[in-house]
């Protein structure tokens, strides 16, 4: 899948992507990281994915045992299959800090990769900047959990210190610095969003009788409070919509973990599936999206209450597949075209209305969904802008909420 569409040889960079695949071997989560590696490779950059266990013993989730410990065995197999699926089977390595060993096909050349790298992208800040990474001249923190990240920086000096090892800061809060009520942690945040490799997400006809689906985590961690403001999880956002099936019918299918949560949702008329069995790898996640009629989803209460402008990487994949998205309003309409293909809601009445609209004009919303993905999430647009702003921070002092296609020069390649 890593077909090169490329930048000229003189503009090609050596890029490290730091992520969370071995430790979080889940079908949907893996796509979030893979899109960066695939997109950069398609642009012609030399890219390598590196992952570090970190120092805690509770670092690796194993869905087959449903335990979290330090054993990366399951995750290593998962990563090998995931990168092979994307045509990048040799471009990754994993370091187990507990044994000080590197695993994966790029293990023998990690030091050379780090010594020669021009730029690294630390997705979600999920990897420590070890000494061998400190020499990479441009180190980018990509914040995918806005508001919560900034509160951590304001309340945890160690976390803030680790984050300040980076040289550039980007957030999925597209409205950061533009009206979002996200606490100011003093770091120079700029807006970015999930890149989607469109060639990896072909449009297939949507099933008119299919379900409105999503994949979700009920509680990622405990809610946060700071300066009198509460930042809650999806569980808080979902509560007003618990009885939605009784209003619009049994049209939903949720992939969500936790026996107690599954039982509670089922008692309110939601069809609930176990994500570990339903979508264990990237191909199965893609099939799940393709057999869906549309997505119905809420966002973390902290994203909503701050009007962060956050938009889900998973929802972007639905759009790319030509699947309409009905999503809770985070302020994303401030930068994203909503109303066709992507519909937002603030309450139960609006949610029911958006679902009815998708049902009544399904083909139109499917076409609009793909068009939105092409306009806003195309990796060929998102990643060049991210790289340009990272390399030239003085030229992008203000956050940029809308990252459309960069102007092209006469030779057809993006300008800065």
C-alpha positions in Angstrom: 0.0 0.0 0.0 3.0 2.3 0.4 2.9 3.6 -3.2 5.2 6.6 -3.6 3.5 9.8 -4.9 6.5 11.8 -3.9 8.4 14.9 -3.2 11.6 15.6 -5.2 14.7 13.8 -4.0 16.2 17.1 -2.7 13.2 17.5 -0.3 13.0 14.0 1.0 13.6 13.7 4.7 14.6 10.9 7.1 11.7 10.7 9.6 11.1 8.7 12.7 7.5 8.1 13.8 7.2 7.2 17.5 4.0 5.4 18.4 2.0 2.8 20.2 1.3 -0.3 18.3 3.2 -3.1 20.1 1.9 -1.9 23.4 -1.6 -1.2 22.2 -2.3 -4.0 19.6 -5.8 -3.0 18.6 -7.2 -2.9 15.1 -8.5 0.6 15.1 -5.8 2.2 17.2 -3.1 0.8 14.9 -4.6 2.6 11.9 -4.0 5.9 13.7 -0.3 5.3 13.7 0.0 3.4 10.4 -1.5 6.3 8.4 1.4 8.5 9.4 4.0 5.9 8.4 2.2 5.1 5.1 1.6 8.7 4.3 5.1 9.8 4.8 6.4 6.8 2.8 4.0 7.7 -0.1 5.4 11.2 -0.1 8.8 9.8 -0.7 10.3 10.3 2.7 12.5 7.7 4.4 10.4 6.7 7.4 10.9 4.3 10.3 8.5 3.5 13.1 10.1 3.1 16.6 8.4 2.2 19.8 9.7 2.1 23.4 8.2 0.1 26.2 8.8 2.8 28.7 10.0 1.9 32.2 6.7 0.7 33.8 6.1 -3.0 34.1 2.5 -2.4 33.0 3.2 -1.4 29.5 1.9 -4.1 27.1 -1.7 -5.0 26.6 -2.4 -8.6 25.4 -5.9 -9.0 24.1 -5.6 -12.8 23.9 -5.0 -12.9 27.7 -6.8 -9.6 28.5 -3.9 -8.6 30.7 -1.4 -5.8 30.8 2.1 -6.6 31.7 5.6 -6.2 30.3 5.5 -9.1 27.8 5.5 -7.8 24.2 5.1 -11.2 22.5 1.5 -10.6 21.3 2.2 -7.0 20.3 5.3 -8.0 18.3 3.3 -10.5 16.2 0.6 -7.9 15.8 3.0 -5.2 14.6 4.7 -7.6 12.1 1.4 -8.4 10.5 0.2 -4.8 10.6 3.3 -3.4 8.8 3.3 -6.3 6.3 -0.3 -5.4 5.5 0.7 -1.9 4.7 3.7 -2.9 2.6 6.2 -1.6 5.2 7.3 -4.8 6.8 10.9 -3.8 7.3 10.3 -0.3 8.7 9.8 -0.8 12.4 11.5 -1.7 15.6 10.5 -2.0 19.3 12.7 -1.5 22.4 12.0 -3.5 25.5 13.5 -1.2 28.2 13.2 -4.0 30.8 15.7 -6.2 28.9 17.4 -3.4 27.0 16.8 -5.3 23.7 15.5 -4.1 20.3 13.1 -6.3 18.4 11.7 -6.1 14.8 13.2 -5.9 11.4 14.8 -2.5 11.9 16.4 -3.4 15.2 19.9 -3.7 13.9 19.9 -0.3 12.3 18.1 1.8 14.9 21.2 3.8 16.0 22.0 4.6 12.4 18.4 5.7 11.8 18.5 7.9 14.9 21.9 9.4 14.0 20.7 10.4 10.5 17.1 11.4 11.2 16.0 14.9 10.3 12.7 14.9 12.2 10.7 12.7 14.6 6.9 12.7 15.2 6.0 11.5 18.7 2.3 10.6 18.4 0.4 11.3 21.6 3.8 11.9 23.2 3.6 8.2 24.0 7.3 7.5 23.8 10.2 8.9 26.0 12.8 10.9 24.2 15.8 8.6 25.0 19.4 9.9 24.6 19.7 8.4 21.1 16.7 10.5 20.0 17.8 13.8 21.6 20.1 14.5 18.7 17.3 14.5 16.2 17.1 18.3 15.3 13.3 18.5 15.0 11.2 16.7 17.6 7.5 17.1 17.2 4.9 16.3 19.9 1.5 15.5 18.3 -1.2 15.9 21.0 -4.2 13.7 20.2 -5.8 14.1 23.7 -6.3 17.9 23.9 -7.3 19.6 27.2 -6.2 16.5 29.1 -2.6 16.9 27.8 -2.5 20.5 28.8 -3.9 19.8 32.3 -1.2 17.1 32.8 1.4 19.7 31.9 0.0 22.1 34.4 -0.3 19.6 37.3 2.7 17.2 36.7 6.1 18.8 36.4 7.7 15.6 35.3 5.3 15.2 32.3 5.8 18.8 31.4 9.6 18.4 31.5 9.4 15.3 29.2 7.2 17.2 26.7 9.5 20.1 26.7 12.2 17.9 25.1 10.3 18.5 21.9 10.9 21.4 19.6 7.4 21.8 18.0 3.9 21.2 19.4 0.8 20.2 17.4 -2.6 19.4 18.7 -5.8 17.8 17.4 -7.6 20.7 19.2 -8.1 22.6 16.0 -9.5 25.5 17.9 -6.6 25.8 20.4 -5.7 29.5 20.7 -8.9 30.3 18.6 -11.6 30.3 21.2 -11.3 26.9 22.8 -11.3 27.0 26.6 -8.3 24.7 27.0 -6.0 25.6 29.9 -2.9 27.4 28.7 0.1 25.3 29.6 2.5 27.9 28.0 3.6 25.6 25.1 3.3 27.0 21.5 0.6 24.7 20.2 -0.5 24.6 16.5 -3.4 22.8 15.0 -3.1 19.6 13.1 -5.4 16.6 12.3 -5.3 12.9 11.5 -3.8 12.1 8.0 -5.7 9.5 6.0 -4.0 7.6 3.2 -6.9 7.7 0.8 -5.6 4.9 -1.5 -5.7 2.6 1.5 -9.4 3.3 2.1 -11.4 2.5 -1.1 -15.0 3.5 -1.2 -17.4 0.6 -1.4 -21.2 0.9 -1.6 -22.7 1.5 1.8 -25.4 -1.0 3.1 -28.7 0.9 3.4 -29.9 -1.6 5.9 -26.6 -1.6 7.9 -26.0 -0.3 11.4 -24.8 3.0 12.7 -21.6 1.8 14.4 -18.6 2.9 16.3 -15.7 1.7 18.4 -15.3 3.3 21.8 -13.7 3.2 25.2 -16.1 4.0 28.0 -13.6 5.4 30.4 -10.0 5.9 29.2 -8.9 7.0 32.7 -10.4 9.1 35.5 -11.8 12.5 34.8 -9.7 15.5 35.4 -10.5 18.8 37.2 -8.4 22.0 36.9 -9.2 25.6 37.9 -12.8 24.8 38.6 -13.3 23.1 35.2 -14.1 19.5 34.7 -12.7 17.3 31.9 -14.7 14.1 31.6 -14.7 10.9 29.6 -17.0 9.5 26.9 -19.0 7.9 29.7 -20.2 11.3 30.7 -21.0 12.4 27.2 -22.9 9.2 26.4 -25.3 9.3 29.4 -27.9 11.7 27.8 -28.1 9.4 24.7 -28.5 6.1 26.6 -32.2 5.8 25.5 -31.7 6.9 21.9 -32.4 3.4 20.5 -35.9 3.6 22.0 -36.4 6.7 20.0 -34.9 5.9 16.6 -34.9 2.1 16.7 -32.4 -0.8 17.1 -30.0 0.7 14.5 -26.8 0.8 16.5 -23.8 -1.5 17.0 -21.1 -0.5 19.4 -17.7 -2.2 19.8 -16.9 -1.4 23.5 -15.1 -3.3 26.1 -16.0 -4.1 29.7 -18.7 -6.6 30.8 -20.5 -4.1 33.1 -20.6 -1.4 30.4 -21.8 -3.9 27.8 -24.6 -5.1 30.0 -25.7 -1.5 30.8 -25.8 -0.5 27.2 -27.6 -3.7 26.1 -30.2 -3.0 28.7 -30.9 0.3 26.9 -31.3 -1.3 23.5 -27.8 -1.0 22.1 -26.3 -3.9 20.2 -22.9 -4.4 21.8 -19.9 -6.3 20.5 -16.6 -7.3 22.0 -13.9 -5.3 20.1 -11.1 -7.8 20.9 -13.0 -10.4 18.9 -14.7 -8.2 16.4 -11.8 -6.1 15.2 -8.5 -7.7 16.4 -6.4 -6.3 13.6 -6.3 -3.5 11.0 -8.0 -5.4 8.2 -10.9 -6.4 10.4 -11.3 -2.9 11.5 -11.5 -1.7 7.9 -14.1 -4.4 7.1 -16.1 -3.3 10.2 -16.2 0.3 8.9 -17.1 -0.9 5.4 -20.0 -3.0 6.5 -21.4 -0.1 8.6 -24.1 2.2 7.2 -22.6 5.2 9.1 -20.9 6.1 12.3 -22.7 7.4 15.4 -20.3 8.6 18.1 -19.9 10.9 21.1 -16.6 12.6 22.2 -14.9 12.9 25.6 -16.8 15.4 27.7 -13.5 17.4 28.0 -13.3 17.8 24.2 -16.9 18.9 24.0 -17.0 21.3 27.0 -13.8 23.2 25.8 -15.1 23.4 22.2 -11.6 22.1 21.3 -12.5 21.4 17.7 -11.1 17.8 18.1 -12.2 15.2 15.5 -11.6 11.5 15.7 -9.0 9.6 13.7 -11.6 6.8 13.5 -14.3 9.1 12.2 -11.9 10.3 9.5 -11.5 6.7 8.4 -15.3 6.3 8.2 -15.5 9.5 6.0 -12.7 8.2 3.7 -14.7 5.0 3.2 -17.7 7.0 2.1 -19.5 6.5 5.4 -21.4 9.4 6.9 -20.5 10.4 10.4 -23.0 11.6 13.0 -20.8 13.0 15.8 -21.2 15.0 19.0 -20.2 18.7 18.4 -16.8 19.6 19.8 -16.6 22.8 17.8 -15.3 21.0 14.8 -17.8 22.9 12.6 -15.6 25.9 13.1 -13.1 24.5 10.7 -14.8 21.4 9.1 -17.6 21.5 6.6 -20.6 19.9 8.4 -24.2 19.3 7.4 -23.6 16.8 4.6 -21.5 13.7 5.1 -20.6 14.8 8.6 -23.4 15.9 10.9 -22.9 17.2 14.4 -25.3 17.3 17.3 -25.5 19.0 20.7 -28.5 17.1 22.2 -30.7 14.1 21.8 -33.2 15.9 19.5 -30.4 16.9 17.2 -28.9 13.5 17.2 -32.2 11.9 16.2 -32.6 14.5 13.5 -29.1 13.9 12.1 -29.8 10.1 12.0 -33.1 10.7 10.2 -31.3 13.0 7.7 -28.7 10.3 6.9 -31.4 7.7 6.4 -33.5 10.0 4.2 -30.7 11.1 1.9 -28.1 8.3 2.3 -26.4 8.3 -1.1 -25.9 12.1 -1.0 -24.3 11.9 2.5 -22.0 9.0 1.4 -20.7 11.0 -1.5 -20.2 14.1 0.8 -18.4 11.9 3.3 -15.7 10.9 0.9 -15.4 14.5 -0.4 -14.8 15.7 3.1 -12.0 13.2 3.6 -10.4 14.2 0.4 -10.6 17.9 1.3 -9.6 17.9 4.9 -7.8 14.6 5.8 -5.8 13.6 2.8 -2.3 12.6 4.1 -0.9 14.3 1.0 -2.2 17.6 2.3 -2.0 17.2 6.1 1.5 15.8 6.4 3.4 18.3 4.2 1.9 21.2 6.2 2.8 19.5 9.5 6.4 19.0 8.3 6.7 22.6 6.9 5.4 24.1 10.2 7.7 21.9 12.2 10.8 22.8 10.2 10.0 26.5 10.1 8.2 27.4 13.4 9.0 31.1 13.0 6.8 31.1 9.8 3.8 29.7 11.6 3.6 31.6 14.9 -0.2 31.4 15.0 -2.2 28.2 15.2 -3.8 27.3 11.9 -7.3 25.9 12.3 -7.8 24.9 8.6 -5.1 22.9 6.9 -6.3 22.8 3.3 -4.2 21.9 0.3 -1.0 24.0 0.2 -0.5 26.1 -2.9 1.4 24.4 -5.7 4.4 25.7 -7.5 4.8 25.5 -11.2 6.5 22.1 -10.9 3.5 20.7 -9.2 5.0 20.1 -5.7 3.7 21.8 -2.5 5.2 25.1 -1.5 5.7 26.0 2.1 
